[in-house]
Amino acid sequence: MNYNKINNLLGWLCGMIATIVYIITTDRFNSWWDTGEFVASAYKLQVVHQPGAPLFLMIQNLFSNLAMGDVSKIAFWMNVGSAVCSGVTITFLFWTITALARKILIKESIVDSFDLLKIFGAGIVGSLAYAFTDSFWYSAVESEVYAMSSLCTAVVFWLILKWERRADQADSNKWLLVIAFVMGLSIGVHLLNLLTIPALALVVYFKKAQKITVKGVLKTLGIGVGVLAFILWGVIQYSVKLAAYFDLFFVNNLGLSFGSGILFFIVLLIATLAYGLYYAWKRNKGVLQLAVLSLCFVLFGFSSYTMILIRSQSNISLNNNSPDNAFSFLGYLSREQYASEPLIKGPVYSSKVISAEENYTYRKDDKGYTKIDAPPTYTYDKEMLFPRVWSADKGHFYSYYTGLGQGENPTMWDNLKFFFTYQVNHMYVRYFLWNFVGRQNDEPSHGSTIHGNWISGISAIDNQRLGDESSNSSNDPTQNMYYFLPLLLGIVGLVWQYKRNKRDALIVGLLFFFTGLAIVIYLNQTPMQPRERDYAYSGSFYMFSVWIGLSTIAILDILRRVYANKIVATTALFFVFAAGPGILIYQNWDDHDRSDRTWTRDMAYNYLQSCEPDAILFTYADNDTFPLWYLQEVEGIRTDVRIVNLSYLQSDWYVKQAMHDINQANAAPIQIDSEKIKKGVRDVIHYYDMQVEGHVDLDTLMEIMLSDNPNNQMQMSNGTYANVLPTKQIQMVIDKDSVLRNRVVPKSWEENITYVMQWTYNKPYVTKAELSMLSIILNNNWERPIYFANMLGADNFIGLDKYLVNEGLVYRLMPIEKGQAQDEISLINTDTLYRNITTKYAYGSISTMKHFDVDYRRFVQSYLFDKTINMALDTLIKEEKMNEAKEIALLTVREMPSRVINIQQVYSNAVVVDTLIKVGERKYAEKLAKRDIAYIDKHLNYLSAKVDKLTAFDRFELETTVDSLNRYKVISLALDNKQLITQVQRMEDRYLSN
């Protein structure tokens, strides 16, 4: 069997091994964050959040057909799609490593068998090491774009090596054209793949240049960065921008129909490209011809975005940004709804705005495009180059990382200190070491000593950095220790490649940089990110895995020189495998196996089932919206519930969509003329206290805020008129008959129905979201139930807290007056709450799961157990409904995790234990109390052993642990258990006496 056949077979074998592992461990349903939106949108080919991923959606749609009509399996098969893409990525990584190794080891046509062993051993070790790294494995088992994006990166790197090997052949440029096509296609997945362009340019330079010079290398890199910028801005944005302005001219100036300018631009573009090809052929300009052809293939790949334009014209449920015309499509691609970060020059967090330059864009109206204001460009009193500490909202946290006092202005040194300590070290190096040294746990870290750090398993090193880790007996599956072995292998491989082939080492190094630190520079992230961002740097870890593979050759070479016996040297291959892929899969399996997880789906199911038929449910963020979209769009569950996402409701396109029926859900009762809230109109209405006495009727305020009459507006300093909110004191007269007819309130509360609701609006402004919410509440007339998800922050209640009734995972709006507090949710409908918990909620596999990831702890533990079940237990005990409290307490014991997850769970369990005591279930109470007190003891021992290393970010953990001990002290006394009382007293004496 020849080299190519062995190479192909082993490459596919590695890919198959990885794919099988991924499929075994993949999620059976949707996950948290974006996957619910992606699965729902891929299933029906809908439009996801900016800037879109049309090719990813179309390919995932193909995988959905493998469900054979079983809608409950669609998410699984889309997850398998990511698993397959990831497995093929491993195949291409194998071929990339063997290609790089072959260039160095095989110079003649005669191939030594030991060289083959080294080459293929390198491919196996490097590819499978990457396959089982923490970040890549995580993305491989869920329907997210990063698996397919990694495949694009793997393909283009392999293709350039393919071209390099055949560069002297007459038709070698076809490989460069394939690369251009893949680049274009990758735009429809994720933009990360484009970052490989500068390194690919260097491969071409090294192969074609007659003499290699530093100047030539720098010039080539500059050209590569230029090509990257041309595609990133020229192709993706300015081509669309030109088309939009052509359409503007044709429609507004020539009076032609919408789209005529776009059609003319496309014809003009095709003609220009055709002429460029003809000119290059006629003048025999090969480089120009290749460049134009490459642009054609990039544009051809980029054409996957036509799916977005076509589908946005149809009546689809999920149509983010509604990019159905040239300018809305331009805004979609340029991510206009997201704030941009300064890169070259910008403000610092303490800067003040001194001037604003007006910007504008265009809105499509019935008869043409209308010029409207766009976010202005600000000038600040203090600006600096390479601004890293730029966000005014994060000033306090910048001070923490830089050591600056309150009111001190940051210098360039402070700016660079934050860059290296937080952006480079905390947001990149930490992730890199997670993957190749080890990970303390998966709890998000902002600077904590006990959460989210890298850890090696070597006590002398770990204890020096983090304090004593030996007393940590949490048995956390996410604590993975590799003892530096994969990292050391990568360093050995880097050194070996640098000594043998400096050019290739430079190319891999550049790819490592552009997919790692270059992204750090570009993202310019602020402190307190809502989630860990390691997935963004998987390309960098991919490149490092190339060096892990090449280390195999270096180690075998060393052993061959020491031991002439080939068998001894060959045996070392197995030890290298154990130090790379072996330890990674062994340590990572338990926390990457999602096969038993159903909780994202179950949580969404519980939210929907909490709502009465034909309800309106207000949500806000990804995790209280996307999983619900998945259930409705894919599995068809509770499609009668109208989900209204408040963050999207700030946009005119979403307000318009909310005014139409979706699936089985009726339109939201927003009775506002769409002309009054179209883009650029009433984007923000500011509050101005007009000294109005008493409360003002909501319908009157709505008329004032929506009025175009200058008499109902306020004149601004520039002479224009603008709507304002004249008072925050709002009232709404209640139609009691409608409330009773629609059974809005419990029977026992009917006498508490108020004739007028009065509340204080809680924001200094009104956006389209608040306008629409107020319109829904005003015009609904209690015909449909209105709910707020319990994940919402209090500012989203627009001051209606008093009238929100807790029914578990949702708060229902009711016109009830029982003397309750004005600014908090204090009313609880215990009958509905009890019924939801005991008969409607699904609890899935919680009690049998072995690993509870950070998202479970964040969403399920917090919003189901803490805010719903515990609240129900407390309320039922207060209302002396002991039988109901007992039933829920015993249900909780059955359905809660079988082991302690963290100290927050212990703190929460105290409510359950206390309830068990009060309802006479002492046996269960003692069992849980013993377990939880033992955990508190261990955790206090762990914290006290590293007290000198704890930071301000650890204070909450410490306080929760002490509060838990105090809770269980009361519980031990209530149980009258002398053993527990003594144990708690001993813990207080040992840990809290000082």
N, C-alpha and C positions, 0 to 999 in steps of 0.2 A: 504493500500500500504506500503511495507516494505522500509527500509532505502535505500537499493541498487537501487531499482527502482526509488525512488524520486531523489537520487543522480545522477543517469544516465540521467533522464529526464531533470533535472535542468541544468546539465552540457551541454547537447546538446542544450537546449534552449538558454543558454548564448552564446554558439558558433554560433547558428543561428542568434541571434540578431546582434552579431558583424559582421558576414558574410554579412548579408543584408545591414548593414550600409556601409561596405566596397564596396560592389558591387554598391550601389547607388552613392558613392562618387569616384569611381575608374576612372582612366584615360580611355578615349575611344580609345586612340591610344598609341603610344610610348611616353616615357618621355625622359628627357635629361640624360646625362651620359651613363651608361652601358646598359640601357634597350633596346636601338635600336639594339645593338649587340646581346644581349640575345634573343630577339624576333626573329631576323633574323636567328640566329644559331639554336634555338630550332625548328623553323618551318622546316628547312631542315637538322636538326641534323648535324651541322657543329661544328667547333672547335673554342672556344672563347679564350680570353686572359688568360695567365697563372694565377693560376695553374689549371684552368678549373673547370667546374661544370657539369659533364656529367649526373648525376642523375637528377639534376634540369632541364636540357635541355630535357631529355627524358619524364619527367612528364609534363613539359609545352607543349611538342609536343602533348601529349594526349589531353590537354585542347584545343589546336588549332583546333582539329577536331570538336569541338562544333560550330565553325564558319560555318559549313556546306558548305564549298567551297567559302564563301564570304571573299576574302582576306582582305577587309577593316575592317573586324571584328576579325581578328586573334589576333591582339595585345590586343584588349579588352578582349577576352576570356583567353588569357594568364595572363592578369591582374587579371581576375576573379580567375585564378589558385592561384595567391598569396593571394587573398582575402579569398579563401576557406582554404588554409593552415593557414592563420592567424586566421580565425574563429575556426578551429580545435585546434589551440594553446590555444585559450581562453577556450575551453572545457576542455583541459587537465590541465590548470591552475586552473579552478574551482575544478576539482577532486583532484588536489594536495593540495589545501587549505583545502578542506573538510577532506582529509585524515589526514593532520597535526592537524586539530582541533579535529577530532574524537579521535585521540590518547590521547588527553588531557581530553576531556569532557566525553567520554563514556568508563567507566571502567567495567560496568556490562552489562549483556544481556538486562536488562530493560532500555529503553531509554525514558528520559523525553522529552515531546513535546517542552518545552522551549529550551532545549539543541539542538534539531533538528533545531529550528528556528535560533539559534545562529550559528550553523554549516553551514547551507545552506545560511544564510544571509551573513556570512563571504565569502563563495564561490562566491556569486553573486557580492558583493561589490568589492572584490579583483580582480576577473577576468575581470569584466567590466571596472574597473578603469584602468587596464593595456590596455584593448582594445582601449581606447580612449586617451591614452597618445600620446604626440606629435610625438615622434620618431617611435613608433611601428605603429601607424596609417599611417604615411608617407610611410613606407615600405610595408604596407598591400595593397596598391592600385596601385602598379606598378610591372612589371615583373622583379623583382630583387631577388637575392638569400637569402636575409635576412629574408624574411617571412618564407620560408621553413626551413632555419637554426634555427629560433626560434621554429618552430614546433619540430624539432629534439631534441632541448634542453628540451622542455616541456615534450616530450615523455619519455626521459631517466630519468628525475627526478621523474615522475609519476611511472615509472617502478620500480625504486629502492624502492619507498615507498610500491609498490605492493609486491615486494620481501620481504621487511622487515616484512610485516604483515603475510607472509606465510613462513618465514624463517625456521620454525620448521617442515614444511611438507617435506616429502621424495623427492618430485619433485620440490622443491623450486628453485633449481639452473637453471631451465629453464628460469626463469625471468632474471637471470644474462646473460644467453646466448642471450636472445632477446636484452638486452642492448648492448652487444658486436656487434650484427648484426646491430643495429641502429647506433652505433658508426661508423662502417665500411661504412654504407650507407651515413652517414652525411659527410664523407670525399668527396663524390661526389657532395656535395652542398656547404659547407663552413666548415672551420676548427674550427670555434668558439665553436662548440658543444663539442669538445674534452676537453675544459677547465673545464668541470664538473667532470672529472675523480677523482681528489683528494678528492672532497667532497663526491662522491659516495663511495669511499674506506672507508671513515670515517663512513658512514652508516653501512657498513658491519662490521667494527670493533666494533662499539657500540652494534650491535646485537649479535655478536658471542663471544666477549671477556668476560671471566668470571669476570675479574676485570678491571675497566677502570683506566688507569694511564696517567699522562702527557707524560711519556716516550712512552707509547703505542700509544697515539694520534699523537705525533710527528713522530714516526716510520711509522705509517700508512700513514700520509700525505707524508712522504718521498717516500714510496712505490707508492702512487698515482701519485706523480710528476714523478717518474721513469716510470710508465706505460704510462703516458702522453707523456713523451719524447720518449719512445720506439715506440709508434704508430706514433708520429709526425715525427720522424727521421728514426727509424728502419723500420717500415712497409711502410711508404709512400715514403721514399727516398732510404734507404739503400737496401731494397729488390730489388728495380728497379736497383740500382747501381750494386748490385751483379749480377743480370741478365745481365746487360750490359757488365760487365767484363767477365762473362762466355762466352758471345757471342764473345767478343773480342778474347779470347783465342781460341775458336773453329774455328773462321773465319781466324784469322791471323796466328795462330800456327798450327792448324790441317788442314787448307785448306778446311773446310766445308762451307756450304752455310750460308748466313745471316739468323739468327733466330734459328739456330741449338743449339747454346749455351743457348738461352732463353728457348727453349723447354726442354733441359736437366735440366736447373735450376728449371723449373716448376715441372718436374717429381721428381727431387731430393727433392724439398720442400714438395711435396705431400707425398713422401715416408718418409721424416723426421717427418712430422706431424702424419702420420699413425703409425710410430714406437713409437712416443711419446705417443700416445693414447694407443697403445698395452702395452707399458712398464708401464704406469700408472695403467692400468687395471690389469696387471699381478702382480704388486707389491702393488696393493690396495692403490695407492696414489691419493686420491680424489682431493686434491688441484691442483696437477699437471695435472690431467685429465681435471679439469674445466679450468685451464689456457690454455691448448693446444686447447681445444674445443672453448674457447673464441677467441683465435687467429685465429682459422679456420673461425669463423663467422665474425671477423673483416676483414679478407682477402676476404671472400665471398662478404661482402658489398663493399669493396674497388674495387672489380672486375668491378664495373660500369665504371671504367676507360678504360676498353677494348673498349668501344664505341669510345673513343678518338683515340685509335690505329687503329681501323677498318676504321673509317670515314676519318682519315687523309691519308689513302692509296688511297682513291677515288678522283675523280675530283670535289671537292667541291670548292665553291667560297671563303668561309671564312675558312682559315686553319692556324690559328695562331701558329707560331713556327714550323709548319709542323712536328709534333712529330710522324713520320712514322718509326723510328728505335729506338733502345735501348737508344742510347746516346742523341738523340734529345728529346726523351720522358723524360729522366732523367732531362735534362735542363728545360723542360716544367714544370715538377713537382717542381723543386727546384727554379723556378722563376729566372732563370739566367739572364734574360734581365733587372731585377730590381736590384738596389743597395741594399745591406743589411746594417742594422744598428747595430753598436756595442752594446752589452748588458752587458757583465761582465767586460771587459777591452778594452780600446780603446783610440783614440786621443781626443784632444780638438780642437776647431776650429782654434787655432793659431799654431797648431803643424806643424812641417815640416817633410817630408819623409826623412829618413836617409838610408834606404835600402829596397829592394824589393825581395821577394822570388818568384821565378818563379813557376807557376802552369800550368797544362796542362789538356786537355781533348781529346776526339777523335771525328773525323768526319767520317761519312760513305762515302766512295768513291766506285768506280765501282768494285774493286777487294778486298776490305778489309777496315779496319778502319785505319785512318791516325792520328797520334799524332799531336795535334796543341796546341798553346799557349792558356791559359785561363787567366783571370784577375789575376794579381799577388797579393800576400799578403804583405802589406806594414808594415814596422816598423817605428815608429815615435819618434822624440826626446822628446816629452812630451806625456805621457799617464797616465790615471788614471782609478781606479776602478769605475764601475757604471757610465760610461760616458754619460752625458746628453747633454752637449754643444759640440757636436762632428763635426758638418758639417761646413767645411771651407766656403761654399757658403753663410752661414747664419750668419757670424760673426757679422755684423752690428746689426742684430736683437737680437742676444744673448746679445750684449752690452746694448741694450735698456731694456731688461728684467732683467739683472743683475746689471745695473748701472755702469759697467766697462767703463773706458775710452778707447779711440782708442789706440791699441798697448799693452794694459795690458793683461797679461795672467790670465785665470780664475783659481781660487783655488777650492778645493772641496766644500767650502762653497758656492761659486758662482754656482757651478755645482748643488748643492742641492737646492739653491734658485730658479734656473730656473726650476728644477724638480717640486717643490711645487707650484711656482707661475704660471707657464705656463702649464706644462704637466698635473699636477694634478688638479689645480684650473681652469685654462682656458679651458683645453681640456677634462675634465671629470666632475668636480663639477658643472661647468656652465651648461653642458648638463643635468646632473642629476636634477638640480634645474629648468631648462626649463620644465621638465616633471612633476614636483611635486610642484612647487611654482609659476611659470609663466615665460613668455618670452616677452622681450621688442619688438622685431621684428625679421624677418628672414634674415636680412641683415648680411652677414658674418662679424665677428669681429676678429680683431687681437689685440685688446686692446682699442678699441673705447669706449667712454662713451655713445654714442647715437645709437650704433648698436649692436645687438646680445647679450645683457646681459640678465641675469635673472632678473625678476621684479615680485613683489608680488601683487601690487595693494594697498598696505598699504603705504600711502604717507610718514609717518614719517620714515619708513625704506628705501624706495626707494630713497627719496630725499637726505638722508644722504649719500648714496653710489654714486648716479648718478647725483645729482643736481635736480632741480625742474622739475618733469615730468608732473605736472598738466597742463602746457601750451601746451603740445603736443596734438594738435587737428588734427593729420593726419588721424585719423579714419582708422588706419592700421589693417586689419583683422588678421595679424600675431601677434598683441599684445594681448597676452592671460594672464589673471591674475587669479590665483587660491587662493590668499590670504593665502598661506601656508597650506591650509586645507588638501590636499592629503599628504603633507609631515608630518604634525602633526599626521594624522591617522597612517601613516607608523611607526612613532616613538612609538606611543602608542602600536601598534601591536608588535613591536620588544620587548619592555619592558615586555608586557604581556607574550609573548612566552618565553622570557628568565627566567621569574619567574616561569613559569609552567613547562617548559621542556628545560633545558639548552642545552641538546645534540642537539635537533632539531634546536634550535636557532643558535647553532654553525654551523650546517650543512648549513642552509639557509644563514648564514653570510659568510661562506666560498664560497658558490656559488656566493653570491653578490660580494665578493672580486675577485674571479677568472674570473668573467665575466665583471669586471669593472676595478679596479685599476691594476690587473695583466696584462690586455691588454694594459693599459697605459705604464706600465714598458716595456712590450715586444715590442710595436710599436716604442717607443723612438722617438716621432715625433719632427720635426723641426718647427720653426715658419713659418708663412705665408703659411699655408696649402691652396691648391686651392679651397677647399670646407669644410663645416662643417662636422665633423666626428661622430656625435651623434649616427648614425645608428649602429656603431660598438659596442655600449655598451647596446643594447636593452636587452641582457640577464641579466644585472645588474638591469635594471629597472623592469624586470620580477620578480626577486627575491624580490625587495622592495615591489612590489604589493602583494606578499604573506603576508607581514606584514600589508599592508593596509587592506586586508581582515580580518586578525586576530584581528585588532583593533575593528571590529564590536563586537566581543565577549567580549572584555574588556569593551567597553562602555555600552553594554547591561547589563553586570554583575554589573557595578557601579550603573547604574540606577535602577537595580532590588533591590540592597541593600538599595538605598535611597527611592525608591518608590516600595512598596511591590506589587502594582498593575501591573500585567503582561501587561495589555493593554498600560499603560504609557511607560513601557520599550520597548514594541514591536513597538510603534509609533516612538521611537527613531531610529529604523532601517531605516526609510525613511529619517531622517535627515542625518544619516551616509551615505546613498546612495547619497543624494544630495551633500554632502561634498566631495565625491569621484568621482564615475562615472558621477554624474549629472553635476557638475561644469566643468568637463573635456570635456564632449561631447558638452556642451553648449558653452564653450569658443573656442573649437578647430574646430567645424564644418565648419565655413566659410572659414578658410584657408586650410582645408584638403579636401574640396570638389573639385575634379578635373573634374567633369563630363562635364564642359563646356569648357575644354581646348583642343585645337587642334593645339597649336602653335609649338610644337616640329615638328610635321609632316609638318605643313605648311611651316615652315622655311626651312626644308630639301627640300620640293617641290620647293620652290623658288630658292634655290641654283641650283638644277638640271635643272629647266626650264630656268635659266639664260644662260645655255650652248647650243651652237649650236650642231647639230647632230654629233655623233661619236667623241665627245670632250674628252680631257684628263683634269681632274680636280685635281690639287694638294691640299690636305688638310694636317692637321697635328695631331690634338688632338681628344679627344673623341667626342666633341660636334659638330664638323664640319665634322665628319666621320660617326659615328654610326647611327644617324638618316637617313643619306643618304643610308647607307647599308640597313636599314629597308625598305625604300621605294622601293629600287631596288629588294631586295631578297624576300620580302613578297608581296608587292602590284604590283610589276612588272613595276614600273614607271621609265622611262628613263634609261632602262638597257643598252642603247647604250653608255652612258657616262662612261668612264673609270676613276674610283676614284683611286688616288695614294696617299696613306698616307705616308708622309715624315718621320714620326717617325718610322714606320715599315720598310721603305725603307732602313734603315741603316742595315737591317739584310739580309743575303744571301737568306734565304727561301722566303722572300717577293719579292726580286728582281726576283727570278726564277718564282714565281707565276705571277708577272707583265708581264713576257715574254709570257704568254699564254692567249688565249681568255677566257673571263668570260661572261656568259649569252650572250647578244647581243653586248658586248663591245669587240673590237679587242684588241689584245695584245699591250702593250706600246712598241714603237720602240726603245727598249734598245738593241743595237747591240754590246754586250760585251760577249765574251766567258765566259760561266758560270764557267769554271775552274779558270779564273783569279779573280773572286770575290766570290769564295766559302768561307765558314766559315774558319777564320784564315788566309785568304789571302786578303791583302789590306783592312783590317778593318778600318785603318786610314792612310791617306797619308798626311804628314805634309808639310806645306809651308816652302820653303827655298829660299830666294831671291838670284837668280843667276845673278843679275844685267843685265837682258835681256832688251835691249832697245826696246821701242815701244810695240805694242800689238802683241800677238802671236795668230795664228789661233787656233780655238778650236779643230779642228781635230788633229793638231800637238800635242797640250797639252794632248789630250786623248791618243794618241799613246805613249807619254812619260810616262804618269802615269800608263798605262797598259802594258808597256814593261817589259819583263823578261830579257832583255839584260843588263848586269852590266854597259855597257857604257852609258845607259840612266838612271842609278840609282846612288845613293850616298852611299858611304861606311860609315858604322856606326863605333862607337868606338870599338865595339866587333868584327869587321871584316866582319860582314854581310853587304849585300847590300839592300837598300830599295828605293822604289819609292818616289819621292817628287814632289810637285807643284813648278816649278821653277820661276813662275811669277804670279801675280794676274791680269795683264793686258791682257784681252782676247778679241778676235774679231772673228766674223763669217761672211763670205761672204754670201750675200743674193741672192737667186734665184728669181729675180723679176717676172719672168714669172709664177713661181709656186705661188707666193703671189697673183698675179692678177687672175690666173686661179681658185684658191681656195677661192677667195673673202675674204681674210684675213682682209683687211682694208676697211673702208668706202669709197664709191666712191669719196667723196670730199677730201680724204686724199691720193689718189693714187700718186699724184705728190710729196708727202713727203716720199715715200718709199726710205729708204736708201740702198746704195749698200753694206754697211758693218755695222754690229752692233759692237760697241766697249763698253766694260764695265770693271769695276774693281771688281774682286771677293771679297766678303766681309767677308771671314772667314780665320783663320790661319791653316785650315786643310780641307781635303776632305774625307768624309766617302763614303760608298757605296751609300748612299742617293744622295749626290751631284754628284757622278760619274754617277749614273743612270739618274738624272735630265739632266745633260749636254749631255748625250748620246741621251736622248729623244729629246732635243732641236736640237741637231746636225742632227739627222737622220730623224726627222719628215718631214723636207723640206716643212713645212707649209701646209702639206696635211690634217692635223687634227688640229682643234682649241685647243690651250693650255691655260688653265685658272689656276689662283691661287685664292683660297677662301679668302675673305676679313678678316677672322678671323686669318689668318697667321701673325706671326710677321715678321718684315722687314728682319731679318737675314735669313729667308727661301727663300728670293727672289734671293739669290746668286749674288747680285749686279745688277740685271736686272731691278731695279726700273724704270729707265728711259724709258724702252720699255714696261712697263705694262700700259694698258689703262683701266681706271675705267669704268666698265659697270654696277655698282651697287653692288651686293653681291659678284661679282667676278671681277678679274682683268685679262684682256686678253693680251697675249703676241703679240705684233705687231712690225714689223721692221720700225718704224716711226721716222723720224728726223725732229723736228720742233723747234730746239733750246731749248728744255726742259731741266730742271735741271737733273743732273746726279744721285743724290742720293735720289730722292723722286718720288712718283707717281703723276704726274701733268697732264697727258693727260686724257681727259674725252670724251667718245663717247656719247654725249648727246642724239642722236637719239635712239640708242639701250637702253640707260638708261631710257629714257622716255617710250619706248615701253615695257620694262620689268616691270616698276612700274605700268603702266596703264592697261596692257593687260595680263601679264603673272603671276604676283604675286598673291598669295592667302593671304587674310588677316583674314580669319577665324572669330573668335568670339571676337576679340580684343575690339571692341566698346561696347560690351554687357557684358564682363566679370566683375565680382565683385571683384575678387582677382587676383593680378599679383604677382607671386612668384619671388623669387630672381633670378631664372634662366631666367625667362622672362626678367627681368630688365637687366640682364647681357648680354643676347644674342640678344633678339628681339629689345629692346629699343636701345641698342648700335649699333648693326650692320645693322638693317633695317632702323630705323628712323634717328639715328644720322649720320651714315656713308654713307647711301644710299639716303634716301629721302631728307634730309637737304642739302646734297651735290648737289643733282639734282636741288633743288630750287635755291641755290646760283648760280650754273652754268647757268641755264636757264635765270635768271635775268641778269647776266653779258652778255650773248649772245643776250639779248633783245628778247627772245622768250617768250613773255608775256602770250600768250594763253596757251602754254604748261605748264608754271609755274602756271598759274591759275588753270588748270585742276588738277595738282598734289597737289596743296595746298588745294583745295576743297576735293579731295579724302582723303587727310591726315586728314582733319577735320572730315570727315565721319567715317574713320577707326580707328582713335586714341582712346585711352581709354577715357571713358566719364567723368572720374574724374582724378584729379591729383594724380599720384602715389608717386612721390618723387621730390626733388629739381632738380635732373638731368633731369627729363622730362620737368620741367619748363624752365630750361636753354635751352634745345633743342627746345622747342616750340617757342622760340623767333624768330627762323628762319622762322617758318611757319607764325607767326603773321606778321613779317616784309614783307614777300612775299604777304600776303593777302592785306596789305596796298598798296603795289606797283602795284597790279593788280586790285585795285579798290573794293575789298571786305571788306570795312570798318566795316560792321555790324558784320561779323564773327571775324574780327580782334579785335574789341572792346570787344566782348563777351569773347574771349580767354584771352585778356590782363587783363580784370577785374578779371577773375578767377585766373590767374597766379599771378598777383600782390597781391591779397588777400592771396594767399598761401605763397608768399615770406614774407609778413608781419607776418603771423603766425609763419613761420619757424624761422625768425630772432628773434621773441619774445621768442621762445622756446630755441634757442641757447644762447641768451643773458642771459636767466634765469639760465643757468648752465655753464656760461663761465669759472668759476673757476674750473670746473671739466673736461673740455675738454682736450684731450690728443693730441699728435702729429698725431695720426691716424684720428683725427677729422678735421684736417686742410683743407683737400680737400673739405669736406662738407661746411665748413665755407667760403672758397674762392669761391666755386661754387654759394653759396647763394648771396654773394656780387656781383659777376659777373652777376648773373641773374638780380639783382636789377639795375645794370648799363645798362644792355641791355634793360630792360623795361622802364628805364628813357628815353632812346632815342625813344622807341616805343611810349610812352605817348606824347612826343613832336611831333612826326610824326602824331599822331592821332589828335593833338591839342585838347585833351580832358582835360579840366581844372580840372575836378574831379580827374583824374588819375595823372595829374602833381602834384597837391597838395598832393595827397596820397603818391606819391613817395618822394616828398620833405620832408614830415613829417617823413617818414621812415628813410631817410638819417639823419635828425636832431636827431632823437631818438636813432638810433642804430650805426651810423657811425661818429658822431660828435667828439667822443673821439678817 
